[in-house]
Amino acid sequence: MLVLFETPAGYAIFKLLDEKKLRKADDLHKYFADPEDASRMVKLKHFHKFEDTTEALAAATAAVEGKLSKGMKKLLKNVVSSDVQEELAVSDAKLGGAIKDKFGISCTASKEVQELMRGIRLQMNSLVTAISEDDMRKMSLGLAHSLSRYKLKFSPDKVDTMIVQAISLLDDLDKELNNYVMRCREWYGWHFPEMSKIVTDNIAFAKTVKLMQMRSRAAETDFSSCLPEEVEEELKQAAEISMGTEVSEEDIINITALCDQILEISDYRAQLYDYLKNRMQAIAPNVTVLVGELVGARLIAHAGSLINLAKHPASTVQILGAEKALFRALKKKHNTPKYGLLYHASLVGQCGAKHKGKIARVLAAKTALASRVDALSEESRSDVGIEHRQLVEKRVQICNGEQVHTISGSGKSKARAEKAEIKTEAEDYNPATDSTLTPTTEKKRKKKRKHDEDAAEASTETKKQKRAKHEDS
């Protein structure tokens, strides 16, 4: 049996000298206790050294993905193919399948092989004499840095730092935008106070001020690009009878400049939201399906990273964002909060106030599972999130008292409706049921009648006895 062993410096092919010892996996470590015992167990047949770090990085990347690198293909073609009858021991079953498909070499990756690989790794410096121990250590460190840099470079979708920064900036933009809009409404309200109640949308308000400027120009200005027709008519009528004060051209210039800032910030916010939405779909698709982009991003930002969120239990996920209320309740021995950031999730908002805590607990449990799938799985799929969302939606319907429709079987076959038959049995007429008296009343009357008859017979007998005595006397 041949053994394919991968090192940071290159590929090594070992010849297993005693295959009988391989059957005892629990005792294999004894045969690698020292270099002399290891040399009796395996012998180096060929060593293929990497030319540079680039080749080592390509080989390591291919090994992680279970593929064959160019150096490994060349090695197997020249060395192993000559001994086709030999079985090849590899560390990865997926790699063994690729070798078998490519060269037709029988490969094995059992528990015993893993123990053998562990023993070779333990005595690698004595078995591979072509490279010194110091050089091997330097090559391992260089390959580790190159592989980490490669993963960071070619897997930018898994960097959740961008989500943390984007959601923080989005919250800051919302605060600044609200301050700017409030300042603009108060500032322009001195000139046209009625407009704040007529135009309620903030973006439409800024566009209207920018188009109209002075309220005296309202009659000749076309607002069709930013206002509905009925709102436009109401605005023009209010402009004619407005009680606002007059302002100068310099004031209007500064107000319109503020409106430009509001529109620019709102456009940038919409662009940032689209960026955050796409990044959440790439990094945490299951969490996004369950709680939405904004709530999911706030959970990740509050935890610090997606990995940290995956480490949290469901009870911690449920009250993330309500730490102050939690410690205040523990200090004063009051009821602890039932939800934190999850309160803003759409599923929690769909149920009544009585059941919000229950739904938040269920949603936190499913979110904790979804975050672990997103953080630790290699594929970006949202199947788990969709399945869990359906379960939570059913729970919401049950809490709201709605009827839950379930599908029996696979849901693909048509429902079979059996023909309904009404079965009735004809009964004979019973005259005894005509009586309006209850059975209890009839029994009482019969009993009373019998008692009266017995009393009458007793009195008759008494009279006869008295008469007989009187006649005798």
C-alpha positions in Angstrom: 0.0 0.0 0.0 1.2 3.5 -0.9 0.4 6.6 1.3 -0.1 10.1 -0.2 1.0 12.6 2.4 0.6 16.4 2.0 3.1 18.8 3.6 3.6 22.6 3.3 6.8 21.9 1.4 5.4 19.4 -1.1 3.8 15.9 -1.7 5.3 12.8 -0.2 4.7 9.2 -1.3 5.4 6.6 1.4 5.5 2.8 1.1 3.7 1.0 3.9 6.0 -1.9 4.9 3.7 -3.9 7.2 0.0 -3.7 6.2 -1.0 -6.1 9.0 -0.3 -3.5 11.7 -2.7 -1.1 9.9 -5.7 -3.2 11.0 -5.1 -2.3 14.6 -6.0 1.4 14.6 -5.9 1.7 18.4 -2.2 0.5 18.5 -0.9 2.5 15.5 0.5 5.3 17.7 2.9 2.8 19.3 4.6 2.2 16.0 5.4 5.9 15.7 6.7 6.5 19.2 10.3 7.2 17.9 11.9 7.7 14.5 13.3 4.1 14.4 9.9 2.6 14.9 8.4 4.9 12.3 11.1 3.9 9.7 10.1 0.3 10.2 6.5 1.1 9.5 6.7 3.4 6.4 9.5 4.3 3.9 9.7 7.4 1.8 9.4 6.5 -1.9 9.2 9.9 -3.6 9.0 13.6 -2.6 7.8 16.3 -4.9 8.9 19.7 -3.6 6.9 22.9 -4.4 8.8 25.5 -6.5 7.4 28.6 -4.8 4.6 29.8 -2.5 2.2 30.2 -5.4 2.3 26.5 -6.2 2.0 25.6 -2.5 -1.1 27.9 -2.2 -2.7 26.4 -5.3 -2.1 22.9 -4.0 -3.5 23.8 -0.5 -6.6 25.4 -2.1 -7.2 22.4 -4.4 -6.9 20.1 -1.4 -9.4 22.0 0.6 -11.9 21.8 -2.3 -11.1 18.1 -2.8 -9.6 18.7 -6.3 -6.4 17.7 -8.0 -3.6 20.3 -8.5 -1.2 20.2 -11.4 1.7 19.0 -9.2 -0.4 16.2 -7.8 -1.5 15.1 -11.2 2.1 15.0 -12.4 3.2 13.1 -9.3 0.4 10.5 -9.6 1.0 10.0 -13.3 4.8 9.4 -13.0 5.1 7.6 -9.6 1.8 5.9 -8.6 0.6 4.9 -12.1 3.6 2.5 -12.4 2.3 0.5 -9.4 -1.4 0.2 -10.5 -1.8 -2.9 -8.4 -1.0 -0.9 -5.2 -3.8 0.7 -3.2 -3.3 4.4 -2.3 -4.2 5.7 1.1 -5.3 9.4 1.2 -6.5 11.7 4.0 -9.7 12.9 2.2 -12.4 10.6 0.7 -13.4 13.3 -1.7 -9.8 13.6 -3.0 -9.6 9.8 -3.3 -12.8 9.8 -5.5 -11.2 12.4 -7.7 -8.0 10.4 -8.1 -10.0 7.2 -8.9 -12.0 9.0 -11.5 -8.9 10.5 -13.1 -6.4 7.7 -13.0 -8.4 4.6 -12.0 -6.3 4.1 -8.8 -8.1 2.4 -5.9 -8.0 4.8 -2.9 -8.9 4.3 0.7 -9.6 6.9 3.5 -10.6 4.9 6.6 -10.2 5.5 10.3 -7.0 3.4 10.2 -5.6 5.6 7.5 -6.3 8.7 9.6 -4.4 7.2 12.5 -1.5 6.4 10.0 -1.5 10.0 8.8 -1.3 11.2 12.3 1.7 9.1 13.1 3.5 10.2 9.9 2.9 13.8 10.8 4.3 13.2 14.2 7.6 11.9 12.8 7.6 13.9 9.6 11.0 15.6 10.2 12.8 12.2 10.5 10.9 10.5 7.6 11.3 13.4 5.1 15.0 14.2 5.2 15.0 16.3 2.0 14.0 19.4 4.0 15.2 20.6 7.4 12.9 21.2 10.4 13.6 25.0 10.3 12.7 25.3 6.6 9.5 23.2 7.1 8.4 25.6 9.9 9.0 28.6 7.7 7.1 27.1 4.8 4.2 26.3 7.1 4.0 29.8 8.4 4.3 31.3 4.9 1.6 29.0 3.5 -0.7 29.8 6.4 -0.4 33.5 5.8 -0.9 33.1 2.0 -4.0 30.9 2.4 -5.6 33.3 4.8 -4.9 36.2 2.5 -6.3 34.2 -0.4 -9.5 33.4 1.4 -10.0 37.0 2.5 -9.3 38.2 -1.1 -11.6 35.8 -2.9 -14.4 35.6 -0.4 -15.4 39.2 0.3 -19.0 38.2 0.7 -18.3 36.6 4.0 -16.9 39.8 5.6 -19.7 41.0 7.9 -17.8 44.1 8.9 -19.3 45.8 5.9 -22.8 45.1 7.4 -21.9 46.6 10.8 -20.6 49.8 9.2 -23.5 50.1 6.7 -26.2 49.7 9.3 -24.5 52.2 11.7 -24.2 54.7 8.9 -27.8 54.1 7.9 -29.0 54.9 11.4 -26.8 58.1 11.5 -28.3 59.2 8.2 -31.8 58.7 9.4 -31.1 60.9 12.5 -29.5 63.6 10.4 -32.2 63.5 7.8 -34.9 63.9 10.4 -33.0 66.9 11.9 -32.6 68.5 8.5 -36.3 68.0 7.6 -37.5 69.4 11.0 -35.2 72.4 10.5 -36.5 73.0 7.0 -40.1 72.8 8.0 -39.7 75.3 10.8 -37.6 77.6 8.7 -39.9 77.7 5.7 -42.9 77.6 8.1 -42.4 81.3 8.9 -43.1 82.1 5.3 -45.7 79.5 4.5 -47.0 77.8 7.7 -50.0 76.1 6.1 -47.8 74.0 3.8 -46.6 71.6 6.6 -50.1 70.2 7.1 -50.8 70.0 3.4 -47.6 68.3 2.3 -46.8 65.6 4.9 -44.1 63.7 3.0 -40.6 65.0 3.8 -39.1 64.4 0.3 -42.1 65.9 -1.4 -41.9 68.9 1.0 -38.2 69.5 0.0 -38.9 69.2 -3.7 -42.0 71.5 -3.5 -40.0 74.2 -1.6 -37.2 73.9 -4.2 -39.7 74.3 -7.1 -41.9 77.1 -5.6 -39.4 79.1 -3.5 -41.6 82.1 -2.8 -45.3 81.3 -2.0 -46.3 84.1 -4.5 -45.0 81.8 -7.3 -47.3 78.9 -6.3 -50.0 79.8 -8.8 -47.7 79.7 -11.8 -45.6 76.7 -10.7 -46.2 73.1 -11.9 -46.0 70.6 -9.0 -47.1 67.5 -11.0 -43.6 66.0 -10.7 -43.8 65.8 -6.9 -47.4 66.2 -5.7 -50.8 64.7 -6.6 -53.3 66.8 -8.4 -55.7 67.3 -5.4 -52.8 68.3 -3.1 -51.5 70.7 -5.7 -54.8 72.5 -5.9 -55.1 72.7 -2.1 -51.5 74.1 -1.9 -52.2 76.8 -4.4 -55.4 77.9 -2.7 -53.6 78.0 0.7 -50.8 80.1 -0.8 -53.2 82.9 -1.8 -54.6 83.3 1.7 -51.4 82.4 3.7 -50.7 84.2 7.0 -46.9 83.7 6.8 -44.4 86.6 6.9 -42.4 87.8 4.0 -38.8 86.6 3.5 -35.9 87.9 1.4 -34.2 86.3 -1.5 -31.1 85.5 0.6 -33.3 83.5 3.0 -34.9 81.5 0.2 -31.4 80.7 -1.2 -30.3 79.2 2.1 -33.6 77.3 2.5 -33.3 75.8 -1.0 -29.7 74.9 -0.3 -30.9 73.0 2.8 -33.5 71.2 0.6 -30.7 70.2 -1.8 -28.9 68.6 1.2 -32.1 66.7 2.2 -32.6 65.3 -1.3 -28.9 64.3 -1.6 -28.9 62.5 1.8 -32.2 60.7 1.0 -30.8 59.5 -2.4 -27.6 58.3 -0.7 -29.7 56.6 2.0 -31.7 54.7 -0.6 -28.5 53.6 -2.3 -27.0 52.5 1.0 -30.1 50.5 1.8 -29.9 48.7 -1.5 -26.2 47.9 -0.8 -27.1 46.6 2.7 -30.0 44.5 1.3 -27.7 42.8 -1.2 -24.9 42.2 1.3 -27.4 40.7 3.8 -28.7 38.4 1.1 -25.1 37.2 0.4 -23.9 36.8 4.0 -27.0 36.0 6.1 -29.8 34.9 3.8 -31.7 32.8 6.4 -31.6 35.6 9.1 -32.8 38.0 6.4 -35.8 35.8 5.5 -36.8 35.5 9.1 -36.5 39.1 10.5 -35.7 41.3 7.5 -32.6 43.1 6.3 -32.6 46.0 8.9 -33.4 43.9 12.0 -30.9 41.2 10.9 -28.2 43.8 10.3 -28.8 45.4 13.7 -28.6 42.0 15.4 -25.2 41.4 13.7 -24.0 44.9 14.6 -25.1 44.5 18.2 -23.4 41.1 18.6 -20.2 42.4 16.8 -20.2 39.8 14.0 -22.2 37.0 12.5 -20.0 34.4 14.3 -20.7 36.1 17.6 -24.4 36.1 16.9 -24.3 32.4 16.1 -22.6 31.8 19.5 -25.4 33.4 21.4 -28.3 31.2 22.7 -31.9 32.0 21.8 -32.6 33.7 25.1 -29.8 36.2 24.5 -30.9 36.8 20.9 -34.4 37.6 22.2 -33.3 40.5 24.4 -30.4 41.9 22.3 -30.8 45.6 22.4 -32.6 45.7 25.8 -29.6 45.2 28.1 -30.3 48.3 30.1 -33.9 47.3 30.8 -32.8 43.8 31.7 -30.2 44.9 34.3 -32.6 47.5 35.7 -35.3 44.8 36.1 -32.8 42.4 37.8 -31.6 45.1 40.1 -35.1 46.2 41.2 -36.5 42.6 41.0 -39.1 43.5 38.4 -40.2 41.5 35.3 -37.5 41.2 32.7 -38.0 42.5 29.2 -39.5 40.0 26.7 -37.9 41.4 23.5 -35.2 43.8 22.3 -34.4 44.5 18.6 -36.7 41.6 17.6 -39.7 43.8 18.5 -39.3 45.6 15.1 -39.5 42.4 13.2 -42.6 42.1 11.0 -43.7 38.7 12.5 -43.8 40.2 16.0 -45.8 43.1 14.7 -48.4 40.9 13.2 -49.7 39.5 16.5 -51.5 41.2 19.3 -49.8 42.8 22.3 -50.8 39.8 24.5 -48.8 37.4 22.4 -45.8 39.5 21.3 -43.5 38.0 24.0 -44.4 34.5 23.0 -43.8 35.1 19.3 -40.6 36.9 20.1 -39.4 33.9 22.0 -40.2 31.5 19.1 -38.6 33.9 16.6 -35.5 34.2 18.7 -35.1 30.4 18.7 -35.4 30.2 14.9 -33.1 33.2 14.4 -30.4 31.6 16.5 -30.6 28.4 14.4 -30.6 30.5 11.2 -27.6 32.5 12.2 -25.6 29.3 12.9 -26.5 28.0 9.4 -25.4 31.3 7.8 -22.2 31.5 9.8 -21.0 27.9 9.5 -22.4 26.6 6.2 -20.4 26.8 3.0 -23.4 27.4 0.7 -25.5 30.6 0.8 -29.0 29.2 0.7 -32.2 30.4 2.5 -34.1 27.0 2.7 -33.8 26.9 6.5 -35.0 30.5 6.9 -38.0 29.9 4.6 -39.0 26.7 6.5 -38.7 28.4 9.9 -40.6 31.5 8.8 -43.5 29.3 7.8 -43.5 27.7 11.3 -43.5 31.1 13.0 -46.3 32.3 10.7 -48.4 29.3 11.7 -47.7 30.1 15.4 -48.8 33.7 14.8 -52.0 32.6 13.2 -52.8 30.3 16.1 -52.2 33.1 18.6 -54.4 35.5 16.6 -57.2 32.9 16.5 -57.1 32.4 12.8 -57.8 29.1 11.1 -54.6 27.3 10.1 -54.8 25.3 6.8 -52.6 22.2 6.6 -51.8 20.1 3.6 -51.9 16.4 4.0 -49.3 14.2 2.3 -47.0 16.0 -0.2 -49.6 18.5 -1.3 -49.2 17.6 -4.9 -52.1 15.1 -5.4 -55.7 16.2 -5.7 -58.0 15.8 -2.8 -60.4 12.9 -3.0 -64.0 13.6 -2.0 -66.1 10.6 -1.1 -69.9 10.6 -1.9 -72.0 11.4 1.1 -74.9 9.1 1.9 -77.6 9.9 4.4 -78.7 6.8 6.3 -82.0 6.9 8.2 -83.9 4.0 10.0 -87.7 4.0 10.2 -89.1 3.5 13.7 -92.6 2.2 14.8 -95.1 4.5 16.5 -95.1 4.2 20.3 -98.4 5.4 21.9 -96.8 5.5 25.3 -95.0 8.6 24.3 -98.2 10.6 24.0 -98.4 11.1 27.7 -97.5 14.6 28.9 -96.5 13.3 32.3 -93.0 12.5 33.1 -92.2 8.9 34.2 -91.3 10.1 37.7 -94.7 11.8 38.2 -96.6 8.6 37.0 -94.7 6.4 39.5 -95.6 8.8 42.3 -99.3 8.8 41.4 -99.4 5.0 41.2 -97.7 4.7 44.5 -100.1 7.2 46.1 -103.1 5.5 44.6 -102.0 2.1 46.0 -101.3 3.6 49.4 -104.8 5.1 49.4 -106.4 1.8 48.5 -104.5 0.0 51.3 -105.6 2.6 53.8 -109.2 2.2 52.7 -109.1 -1.6 53.1 -107.5 -1.2 56.6 -110.3 1.1 57.7 -113.0 -1.2 56.4 -111.5 -4.1 58.3 -111.4 -2.0 61.5 -115.1 -1.1 61.2 -116.1 -4.7 60.7 -114.3 -5.8 63.8 -115.9 -3.1 65.9 -119.4 -4.0 64.7 -118.8 -7.7 65.5 -117.7 -6.9 69.0 -120.8 -4.7 69.5 -123.2 -7.5 68.3 -121.5 -10.0 70.7 -122.0 -7.8 73.7 
